[in-house]
């Protein structure tokens, strides 16, 4: 089961509750992990089971970063308040950096959260029909790979490098 991490700064809790309420059915299909106040909010207001970590200032953001680094989290939804200083800003920056280093989807606002939850949900739906995924991979991947190889050959030829026909 895919695991999603959710964090919300104090001034973004209203946005989180509205977003999670709208996406409740989708979120319920995933294992959820959150910092303390966010986890409690999701459990009490939305009725979702959530693994509760430390609060952000106590190291909760760092705990999530550690799990991202070892591929235990598939996407992070971090409702950041860009207008308020945070006492644990280094931990926040570390989490953002780890998501970027490990190419883990990261939403820091509602618009991006909507896009990522939609994409993750659709990918999850595809996994329900593995034969469809295999078909997509075989057809689309071969087509894409062929196009990429062709593009590289053209670029090499333009640069005066001989294109290796064996590849």
Beta strands, then each sheet from edge to edge (+ up, - down):
strand 1: 3-8
strand 2: 31-34
strand 3: 51-52
strand 4: 75-79
strand 5: 105-107
sheet 1: 3+ 2+ 1+ 4+ 5+
end
